[in-house]
């Protein structure tokens, strides 16, 4: 036996004094499918790829890109202190 589902709604329109002006009934129904469509839960979506790391060369003109922007290169950069006269 196929399952049948149906629904209906009645719309009533009244004037400002409460008198019924119009009444309409809308109905909808369908017959279900006897076959099993799906059993179980949804499959998990594939993970999204991680975004690519952004480097200065991605957005700077070639002549403004620093030679080496890695953290290791920054640690090797010597620092100088100004000479004091006195």
C-alpha positions in Angstrom: 0.0 0.0 0.0 1.3 3.4 -0.9 1.1 6.2 1.6 -0.8 9.3 0.8 -0.1 12.7 2.3 -2.3 15.7 2.0 -2.9 19.1 3.5 -5.3 22.0 3.1 -5.6 25.5 4.3 -8.6 27.9 4.3 -8.2 31.6 3.7 -10.9 33.9 4.9 -10.9 37.6 4.1 -12.9 40.0 6.3 -13.8 43.7 5.9 -13.0 46.2 8.6 -16.4 45.5 10.2 -15.7 41.8 10.5 -18.0 40.6 7.7 -16.7 37.7 5.6 -15.9 38.9 2.1 -14.2 35.8 0.6 -13.3 32.3 1.6 -10.9 30.0 -0.4 -9.6 26.6 0.4 -6.3 25.4 -1.1 -5.4 21.7 -1.0 -2.4 19.7 -1.9 -1.6 16.0 -1.8 0.9 13.4 -3.1 1.3 9.7 -3.1 4.6 8.5 -1.6 7.0 6.0 -3.1 6.9 2.4 -1.8 10.7 1.9 -2.5 13.4 2.7 0.1 15.2 5.8 -1.1 18.1 5.9 1.4 19.0 4.3 4.6 21.5 5.7 7.1 23.2 9.0 7.5 24.7 11.3 5.0 28.3 10.8 3.9 30.8 13.3 5.4 31.9 16.0 3.0 35.5 16.0 1.8 37.7 18.4 3.7 38.4 21.7 2.0 42.0 22.3 0.9 44.1 24.5 3.1 44.8 28.0 1.7 48.2 28.6 0.1 50.6 30.6 2.3 50.8 34.2 1.2 54.3 35.7 0.5 55.3 39.2 -0.4 56.0 38.1 -4.0 52.2 37.4 -4.3 51.3 41.0 -4.1 54.5 43.2 -4.5 56.1 44.2 -7.8 59.2 42.1 -8.5 61.6 45.0 -7.8 60.2 45.5 -4.2 60.2 41.8 -3.1 62.8 41.3 -0.3 65.5 38.7 -1.2 64.7 36.3 1.7 61.6 36.7 3.9 61.9 33.4 5.9 62.0 33.7 9.7 65.4 31.9 9.7 66.9 34.6 7.4 65.6 37.3 9.7 67.3 35.7 12.7 70.6 35.6 10.8 70.5 39.3 10.0 73.1 41.0 12.2 72.1 44.0 14.2 74.3 47.0 14.8 74.3 49.5 17.6 75.1 53.1 16.9 78.5 54.2 18.1 78.5 56.7 21.0 80.9 59.5 21.1 81.8 61.0 24.3 
